[in-house]
Amino acid sequence: MIAVINGDIISSRKLVNQKIWLSPLKNLFATWGISPKNWKIHSGDFFQLEIANPQDVLIKALEIKALIKKVEPLDERKKIGAIDVRLAIGIGEKTYAGNGVSESNGPAFHYSGDKFESLKKENVTMSIKTPWPTFDEEMNLYLKLAGIFMDKWSVSSAELMQIVLNNPNLTQEEIGRLLGIKQNSVSGRWNRANVDEIMEVNKMFQKKIKTLLQ
């Protein structure tokens, strides 16, 4: 079993400078694997990512979400608002290993592709498809509810979330030192970003997927 993420950047073509999100995204993916074997960015704003351990896929999807929401794009005259990302997660078998992720095949790739095609219709920005329909139904409810506040993350909320996802054991005081703000300011951002709820969703995901994979 592996996991696959299909994603695209929402409203990316409105940006004057594509590198404002592209370079950070490539740098993040490079810490997880090599291109095109493990990941590839197609057609400017579509990407595909293969993850060996399915238990890691949601935390990585959240990292992508936080990274993109942290971008504060500017045009030549004024702010045009933060961009966002759609993410479709597939978990399943890999039956063929190609020279690159876009050439590989198997249920994990089909699930991710099918789910990606339905994201707009379902009006969500993150969703999952696996061989276990009951698991999908439950997790997609959690992700839909979490999306209500994830999609509204401000740049500062996304910045905080990115730190928490990468350093889950840091205290708020330590995070404050990283951000150059006081602990009470970190607490305010923490609540606005719904950090506890996001981490609970990931904890539940890991618990359930671990059981299913055994």
N, C-alpha and C positions, 0 to 999 in steps of 0.2 A: 504493500500500500504506500502511495505517495500522495502529496497534495499539489495542486496546481492553482495558481491565481491568474485570471485574465482581468485586465483593468484598462481603463482609459481616463485621461484627464478631461474634466468637464470645463468647457469654455476656454481651452488652452489657446485656440486660434485667435482669441481676442487680444492676446498678449503681444506687446511690442517685442519683448525679449524672451524667447523660448527657453534660453539657458537658465532663467531664474528658477525653473523647477526641474529642468532636464538634468543639469549637472548634479544637484543634490540627490536626485533619484538614482542616477547611475552610480554615484558613490555609495549609496546605501546598498544597492543590489550587489555591488562588487564585494561587499563584506560578507555576502551570503553565498557567492559562487562566481563562476566565470561565464562570460558571454561568448558564443551563443549557446553553450552547453546547458547552463542552468537558467539563464534569463535572456530575454531579447526585447528591445523596444522597436516596434514596427510603425511605419507610416506617421512618424512624428509624435503621436500621443497615445498609441495603443501599446500595451506591454504584456508579456507572458512570463511567468516565473514558476519554476519547478522547485518544490521543497521536499527533501527526502523524508523528514519526520512529520507526519500529519499533525502531531500534537503542537508543533511550532507554528502552524499556518495562521491561526487567528492573531497571535501576538505580532506576527510579521505584517499581516494586513492592517492592524491597528497602527503599527509604526509607519507604514506607507501613508495611511490616512493623516496621521499627525504631521508628517513631513510636508505633505502637500498643503494642508490647511495652514501651516506655518508660513507659507509663501505669501508675501504682501506685494502683489504685482502693481506696477505703476505704468501708465502710458505717458506720453510726452507732456501731458497737461495736468493730470490729476489721478488719484487713486480710482481704480475701476472695480475694486472688490476682490476678495480672495477667491481663488479657484478651488475646485474640489475634485474628487476622484471617485469613480465607480469601481467596485471590486467584486468579482465573482470567484468564489472558492469551490474547487472540486476535490473530492477525496475518493480515491479508488486505486485500481491496479494500473500499472504501466506495462503494456504488453509488447511495446516496440521502442527501442532506444535509438533515435536518429542521431545525426551529427550535431543537432541543436535541438533546443526545446520545442521549436516550432515544427520540427520534423518527427518528434516522438509521438506515440499514440497509446491509446488505452482508455478505459472507462474514466480515469481521473481527468483526462483532457476533454473527453466528451461532456462530462458533468459540468466542468468549468465553462466550456463553450456554450452549452445549453443555458446555463444560469445567466451568463453574461448577456445573452440575447433577450432574456426576459426582465432584466433589471429596470429598464425604462418603463415597461408596461406595469411592473409591480410598484413603481414609484419609490424605489429604495436605492441606496448607494452601496450597500454591502449585503451579500446573501451567500448561501452555501447549498451545495447539492452533493449527496453521498449515496452509498447503497442502502442507507437506513432511513426510510421515509419518516418514521416517527421522530428520530433524532433531528432530521431536517426541519420538520414542522416546529419543534420546540425551539431549536437554535435560531431559526429565522424569525420567530416571534421576538426573541431576545434582541437580535440584531436590528430588527425594525424599530423596536422601542429605543434602543441605544442610539440609533441613527437620528432620532428626534433632536438629541442634543449634540451628537458628534458632527452632524452637518452644519450646526451653528457655532462650532468652535471658533473663537476669535484667534488671531495670531498668537496672543499671549497664552491662551488656553492650550493651543496646539503645542506651543513651545514647552509648556509645563508637562503636558502629556507625553511628549517625546522623551523628556528626561526620566519620568517615572517608568515608562516602558523599558528603557535601557538600564535603569538603576532602581529596581523595585524596592531595594532595602534602604535607600536613602531616607533620612528623616526630613521633615519640612524645614528644619533649621539648615541642614546641609544643602537642600535644594535652594533655599534662599541665598546662601553664599554663592552658589553657582550663577544664580540669576541677578545677584546684586540687589536683592530686595529683602525686606524684613519678613520674619516668620508669619506675622499676621496677614501680610500681603499674599504670601504663598497659600495660606489657608483660604483666603477669599478666592484666589484663582482655582484652587483645588476643588472647591465646592461648585464654582461656575462651570468647570470642565467635567463635573460628575466623575471624578477619578475613581472613587470607591465603587460606583456602579459598573464602570467599564471593567475594572479589575475583577469584579465578581462574575461578570459574564465570561471573561477569559478563564477564570478558575473553574466555572461550571463546564465550559467547553472541554477543557483539558481532562477533567474528571470523567466526563461521559465518553469522550473519544478514546481515552485509555482503556476503558472497560470494553468498548466495542472492538478494539484492535487486538485484544487478548485472545 
